[in-house]
Amino acid sequence: MPATTSTSAPSTSTPSTPLPTFDRAEVDVVATERRGLLWVFGSFVLCPCHLPLTLGVLATVLGGTSLGALLRDHAWVAGTVITLTWLLGTAYGFRLLRRAQRTGGACPVREP
């Protein structure tokens, strides 16, 4: 008994409603807000309240290297650098979030 094969092409139906279009400004606002949130959440890792944990992890990871010895000998300098990095990263993240908010927020609602 011979096998039958189907030669019909898969159906390519078009959607009944058109896909939404976004202009470049809306995409930039969403990207700016996401970058701002990423900076704020990324800086949270370097928060000064986590400084003992951060220094402990860095000392463990860098143990046995010249950077580990530098960290051990200059813990105050390392703590200051980590704190300043947190402060600058958080400030930059909030700046990006304010810029996104000033330009209309991430999800502007269009009136029909």
TIMARZA-724015 format. One line per 2 residues: for each residue x, y, z of N, C-alpha, C. Coordinates in pm, whole numbers, plus 32768, in hexadecimal, padded with zeros to 4 digits. Layout:
! residues N
X Y Z X Y Z X Y Z  ...
//
This chain:
! residues 112
8053 7F8D 8000 8000 8000 8000 805A 807C 8000  804D 80D5 7F9F 80A6 8148 7F97 807F 81B2 7FFF
80E6 81F6 8032 80CF 8260 8095 80A4 82DE 804D  8046 8322 8086 8018 839E 804A 805A 8413 8092
807F 8476 8046 80BC 84ED 8081 8066 8565 8060  8063 85BE 80B9 8015 8638 80A5 8070 86A1 8068
8042 86DE 7FFF 8093 8744 7FBD 805E 87D0 7FD4  8001 87DD 8030 7FC9 8863 8047 802D 88B5 809A
8038 8932 8077 8093 898D 80BC 8054 89B7 8140  80A8 89D4 81A2 8071 8A01 8220 8028 8A86 820D
7FBC 8A96 8256 7F6E 8B0F 8244 7FB3 8B84 8288  7FBA 8BF0 8241 7FF5 8C6B 8278 7F86 8CD1 8280
7F43 8CD0 82F0 7ED4 8D2E 8300 7F09 8DB1 8337  7ED0 8E1B 830A 7EF7 8E9D 833C 7E9F 8EBF 83B3
7ED8 8F04 8413 7E86 8F25 8488 7E15 8F84 8462  7DA5 8F75 84A6 7D31 8FC8 8485 7D43 9057 84B7
7D92 9069 8521 7DAE 90F0 8551 7E40 9111 8535  7E5B 9189 850B 7EE7 91AB 84EE 7F39 91B2 856F
7FB8 9195 8563 8011 919C 85D5 8029 922E 85F9  8039 924C 8679 8050 92D7 869F 80D8 9306 866E
80DE 9382 864A 815D 93BB 861F 818B 941E 8689  820B 9424 869B 8245 947C 86FE 82A4 94DA 86B6
829C 9558 86DA 82FC 95B3 869E 837E 95B0 86EF  83E3 95EA 86B7 8469 95E2 86F2 846E 9620 877F
8421 9689 8796 8423 96CB 8819 83EF 966F 8886  8385 9622 886B 834F 95C6 88CF 83B4 9559 88EF
83F7 9527 888A 845A 94BE 88A0 84CE 94F5 88F2  84F9 9570 88D7 8565 95AC 8923 853F 95BF 89B5
84C2 95E5 89CF 8495 95F9 8A59 8498 9575 8AA5  8467 950C 8A67 8467 9488 8AA9 84F6 9459 8AC1
854D 946C 8A5E 85D8 9442 8A6E 861D 9493 8ADB  8600 9514 8AE3 863C 9568 8B49 860E 953E 8BD4
858D 9520 8BE1 855B 94F4 8C64 8598 946E 8C8B  85A2 9413 8C2F 85DE 9390 8C4F 8670 939D 8C76
86BA 93F2 8C2D 8746 9409 8C51 8751 9447 8CDB  86F8 94A3 8CFC 86F8 94E1 8D80 86DF 947B 8DED
867D 9424 8DD9 8661 93BC 8E3C 86D6 935C 8E49  8716 933C 8DDA 878A 92E4 8DDF 87FB 9323 8E30
8813 93A3 8E1C 887B 93E9 8E69 8859 93EB 8EFE  87DC 9406 8F20 87B5 940D 8FAD 87C1 9383 8FEE
878C 931D 8FAD 8793 9297 8FE6 8822 9261 8FE7  886F 9282 8F81 88FB 9258 8F7F 894C 929B 8FEC
892E 9319 9007 8975 9360 9071 894E 932D 90FB  88DB 92F1 9105 88AE 92B9 9185 8911 9253 91BA
8955 920C 9161 89B8 91AA 918A 8A2B 91EE 91D4  8A4B 9269 91AC 8AB9 92B2 91E9 8A8D 930F 925A
8A13 9301 9289 89DD 9356 92F3 8A37 934F 936E  8A4F 93C1 93B1 8AA6 93C0 9427 8A72 9368 9499
89F1 934F 94A1 89C0 92F6 950B 89EB 9266 94F1  8A0E 9247 9474 8A42 91C2 9453 8ADA 91BF 944F
8B1A 922B 9479 8BAB 9237 946B 8BF9 91C5 94AE  8BD6 919A 9527 8C20 9128 955F 8C15 90AA 9509
8B9E 9092 94D3 8B8E 901D 947B 8BDC 902E 93FA  8BD4 90A7 93C0 8C1B 90C1 9342 8CB1 90B1 9354
8CE7 90EB 93C1 8D77 90DD 93DA 8D9D 904C 93F5  8D47 9003 943B 8D63 8F75 9454 8D64 8F23 93D4
8D04 8F3C 937C 8CFF 8EF3 92FD 8D78 8F17 92A7  8D98 8F98 92A0 8E0C 8FC1 9251 8E8D 8F86 9289
8E9B 8F83 930E 8F13 8F49 934B 8F1C 8EB3 932D  8EAA 8E6F 932C 8EAB 8DE0 930E 8ECD 8DC6 927C
8E8E 8E13 9222 8EA5 8DFF 9194 8F34 8E25 916C  8F65 8E92 91A7 8FEA 8EC3 9181 9059 8E8D 91DA
9038 8E33 9238 909D 8DFC 9293 910D 8DB8 9246  9188 8DD4 926F 91FC 8D99 922E 922E 8DE8 91B7
91ED 8E56 9197 921B 8EA9 9127 924F 8F2D 915F  928F 8F78 910A 92C3 8FF9 9136 9250 905A 9155
91E0 904D 910D 916C 90A0 912C 9131 907C 91B4  9135 8FFE 91D8 9106 8FD4 925C 915C 900D 92CB
91DF 900E 92B6 9239 9049 9319 9222 90E0 9324  920B 9120 92B4 91EF 91AF 92B4 916C 91CC 92FD
9109 917A 92E8 9088 9189 932C 9098 9174 93C2  90E6 9110 93E9 90FB 90F4 9477 9146 9165 94BC
91A9 919C 947A 91FA 9205 94B8 91B7 928E 94B6  915A 92A3 945C 9119 9326 944E 9081 9316 944E
904B 92DC 94B6 8FBB 92C2 94BD 8F6C 9345 94C0  8F9E 93AC 9503 8F57 942C 9509 8F4E 946C 947F
8FBA 9465 9434 8FB9 949D 93AC 8F59 944F 9355  8F5B 93CB 9360 8F00 9377 9311 8E6F 9395 9336
8E53 93A5 93B8 8DCC 93C6 93E4 8D9E 944D 93AF  8DF9 94AD 93AE 8DD9 9532 9379 8DBD 952C 92E3
8E0E 94E1 929A 8DFA 94D5 9209 8D76 948E 91EB  8D58 9426 9235 8CD9 93DD 9220 8C62 9437 9240
8C6C 9485 92AC 8BFF 94DF 92D1 8BEB 954C 926A  8C58 9586 9238 8C4C 95ED 91D0 8C14 95B4 914E
8C3B 9539 912F 8C05 94F8 90B8 8B6F 94E3 90C7  8B43 94BA 913E 8AB4 94AA 9158 8A6B 952F 914A
8AA4 9598 9183 8A64 961A 917F 8A56 964E 90F0  8ABF 9643 90A2 8ABA 9671 9017 8A5D 961B 8FC2
8A5F 9598 8FD4 8A07 9541 8F88 8974 9557 8FA7  8955 956B 9027 88CB 9585 904E 889C 960B 901A
88F2 9671 9025 88CE 96F6 8FF3 88B7 96F4 8F5D  890B 96AC 8F14 88FA 96A3 8E83 887A 9658 8E5F
885A 95EE 8EAA 87DE 95A5 8E92 8764 95FB 8EAA  8764 9649 8F17 86F4 96A2 8F32 86EB 9711 8ECA
875D 973D 8E98 875D 97A3 8E2E 8719 976C 8DB0  8739 96F0 8D8B 86FA 96B3 8D17 8664 96A0 8D2D
863D 9679 8DA5 85AE 9668 8DC3 8564 96EE 8DBC  85A2 9759 8DF0 8561 97DC 8DE7 8557 980A 8D56
85BD 97EE 8D06 85B8 9813 8C79 8547 97CB 8C33  8534 974B 8C50 84C6 96FF 8C13 8440 9735 8C42
8436 975B 8CC0 83B9 9790 8CF5 8398 9818 8CB6  83FC 986C 8CA4 83E5 98F0 8C68 83B7 98E7 8BD8
83E1 987F 8B92 83BB 9872 8B05 833C 9823 8AF1  82F3 9809 8B5C 8270 97CA 8B4A 8261 9744 8B8B
82C1 9714 8BD2 82B5 9693 8C15 82C8 9620 8BB3  82D1 95AA 8BE9 82EC 9535 8B96 8271 9504 8B4C
81FC 951C 8B81 8183 94E8 8B44 8120 9559 8B2A  813B 95AF 8ACB 80DB 9619 8AB1 8059 95DE 8A79
7FEB 9615 8AA4 7F69 95E6 8A77 7F36 9645 8A0C  7F17 960E 899B 7EE1 965E 892E 7E4A 9664 893A
7E15 96D8 8924 7D84 96E5 8924 7D4E 96C0 889A  7CDE 967A 8896 7CA8 964F 8815 7C75 96C0 87C0
//
